[in-house]
């Protein structure tokens, strides 16, 4: 089951065969792996990136195509979870992603559009959360603002939402095209990228690790595990720390313009949609209607959720809209709602558990891991993988 984004290949990559010796091996070519390969391209290190499928096959190529500032939670909630200063620090890190992406657009076209985004409250209990978030963003120098119902687009007013918040600078992107640009830059810098090379075992050795798979083995001084929801399948001590869950998404045929041309998040962030420049609607969500059903790493469609997505699509379009693509993606949720990244133990680094919001967080994680490997610079403390201990406890 492919996503709409998979109609575009991120590039031409070989299958790894034989024995390879490197300084850094990155396992998993999603957003984190691709950004890390990009950051390491000028490090002078021998680096390889491997993926069991194609780069972008997993959640990074199965999302809604949004680029949104901030961590997984509203900034007000992140403040309570991490502390105000920590929340503002990671918020500013995610905002750097937009500068990094903009720089890449000077050489590549990957359908990046700065539109702003709207977060609409699913019920009146969110008023305080939304208001506090806007105030925090204003304190950080971001001109976010509140929108009462009369100021919202008519299509959203008809859905009965309460208060909304306008977040400038957010936008939409074609994730596979972005990953293609990152990998093109990485390969030009001497990074080796391999597809169809599933790692099945990791053996820690005195001088690093040996990662093996069908027909290949890689000897590396350091390995970065960036397989997100699938990490526990072969790195057992981390298995209980993440919960893999499915997200359901669809894409329509090109449609006439609706009354808002920017991403919208709704219902406590569970539902989201946007209309691409070509007129297609990308609509995802309703996982909260089947929280226990949508657990696991199997890529399957949930017919009940897809039917709700159809109804929302018709409401937005004002008519029936033909669906061209339906897909599911597997996200990784952590027990404490915080990602795990940085040095874990011995020669192993990790970057997993973005809680469904990796678009702008993963690039920051990759940059911090790069700096930690090269210079020993500490990563963002609340997300530091070292907090879980060497045995995963």
Secondary structure as the mmCIF struct_conf table of DSSP 4:
data_model
#
loop_
_struct_conf.conf_type_id
_struct_conf.id
_struct_conf.beg_label_comp_id
_struct_conf.beg_label_asym_id
_struct_conf.beg_label_seq_id
_struct_conf.end_label_comp_id
_struct_conf.end_label_asym_id
_struct_conf.end_label_seq_id
HELX_RH_3T_P HELX_RH_3T_P1 UNK A 4 UNK A 7
BEND BEND1 UNK A 8 UNK A 8
STRN STRN1 UNK A 14 UNK A 15
HELX_LH_PP_P HELX_LH_PP_P1 UNK A 16 UNK A 16
STRN STRN2 UNK A 18 UNK A 27
BEND BEND2 UNK A 30 UNK A 30
HELX_RH_AL_P HELX_RH_AL_P1 UNK A 31 UNK A 40
TURN_TY1_P TURN_TY1_P1 UNK A 41 UNK A 42
BEND BEND3 UNK A 43 UNK A 45
STRN STRN3 UNK A 47 UNK A 50
BEND BEND4 UNK A 52 UNK A 54
TURN_TY1_P TURN_TY1_P2 UNK A 55 UNK A 56
BEND BEND5 UNK A 58 UNK A 58
HELX_RH_3T_P HELX_RH_3T_P2 UNK A 59 UNK A 61
BEND BEND6 UNK A 62 UNK A 63
STRN STRN4 UNK A 66 UNK A 67
BEND BEND7 UNK A 70 UNK A 70
BEND BEND8 UNK A 72 UNK A 73
HELX_RH_AL_P HELX_RH_AL_P2 UNK A 75 UNK A 82
HELX_RH_AL_P HELX_RH_AL_P3 UNK A 84 UNK A 104
TURN_TY1_P TURN_TY1_P3 UNK A 105 UNK A 107
STRN STRN5 UNK A 113 UNK A 114
STRN STRN6 UNK A 117 UNK A 120
BEND BEND9 UNK A 122 UNK A 123
HELX_RH_3T_P HELX_RH_3T_P3 UNK A 124 UNK A 126
HELX_RH_AL_P HELX_RH_AL_P4 UNK A 127 UNK A 139
TURN_TY1_P TURN_TY1_P4 UNK A 140 UNK A 141
STRN STRN7 UNK A 145 UNK A 147
HELX_RH_3T_P HELX_RH_3T_P4 UNK A 149 UNK A 151
BEND BEND10 UNK A 152 UNK A 152
HELX_RH_AL_P HELX_RH_AL_P5 UNK A 154 UNK A 157
TURN_TY1_P TURN_TY1_P5 UNK A 158 UNK A 160
STRN STRN8 UNK A 164 UNK A 167
TURN_TY1_P TURN_TY1_P6 UNK A 168 UNK A 169
STRN STRN9 UNK A 171 UNK A 172
HELX_RH_AL_P HELX_RH_AL_P6 UNK A 175 UNK A 188
TURN_TY1_P TURN_TY1_P7 UNK A 189 UNK A 190
STRN STRN10 UNK A 192 UNK A 195
BEND BEND11 UNK A 196 UNK A 196
STRN STRN11 UNK A 199 UNK A 205
TURN_TY1_P TURN_TY1_P8 UNK A 206 UNK A 207
STRN STRN12 UNK A 208 UNK A 213
TURN_TY1_P TURN_TY1_P9 UNK A 214 UNK A 215
STRN STRN13 UNK A 216 UNK A 225
HELX_RH_3T_P HELX_RH_3T_P5 UNK A 228 UNK A 233
TURN_TY1_P TURN_TY1_P10 UNK A 234 UNK A 234
HELX_RH_3T_P HELX_RH_3T_P6 UNK A 236 UNK A 241
STRN STRN14 UNK A 242 UNK A 252
BEND BEND12 UNK A 259 UNK A 259
BEND BEND13 UNK A 262 UNK A 262
STRN STRN15 UNK A 263 UNK A 266
TURN_TY1_P TURN_TY1_P11 UNK A 267 UNK A 270
STRN STRN16 UNK A 271 UNK A 275
TURN_TY1_P TURN_TY1_P12 UNK A 277 UNK A 278
BEND BEND14 UNK A 279 UNK A 279
STRN STRN17 UNK A 281 UNK A 284
HELX_RH_3T_P HELX_RH_3T_P7 UNK A 287 UNK A 289
BEND BEND15 UNK A 290 UNK A 290
TURN_TY1_P TURN_TY1_P13 UNK A 291 UNK A 294
STRN STRN18 UNK A 295 UNK A 295
BEND BEND16 UNK A 296 UNK A 297
HELX_RH_AL_P HELX_RH_AL_P7 UNK A 303 UNK A 317
TURN_TY1_P TURN_TY1_P14 UNK A 318 UNK A 318
BEND BEND17 UNK A 319 UNK A 319
STRN STRN19 UNK A 323 UNK A 334
TURN_TY1_P TURN_TY1_P15 UNK A 335 UNK A 336
BEND BEND18 UNK A 337 UNK A 337
STRN STRN20 UNK A 340 UNK A 345
TURN_TY1_P TURN_TY1_P16 UNK A 346 UNK A 347
STRN STRN21 UNK A 348 UNK A 352
TURN_TY1_P TURN_TY1_P17 UNK A 355 UNK A 356
TURN_TY1_P TURN_TY1_P18 UNK A 359 UNK A 360
HELX_RH_AL_P HELX_RH_AL_P8 UNK A 361 UNK A 375
HELX_RH_3T_P HELX_RH_3T_P8 UNK A 381 UNK A 383
STRN STRN22 UNK A 384 UNK A 384
HELX_RH_3T_P HELX_RH_3T_P9 UNK A 385 UNK A 388
TURN_TY1_P TURN_TY1_P19 UNK A 390 UNK A 391
#
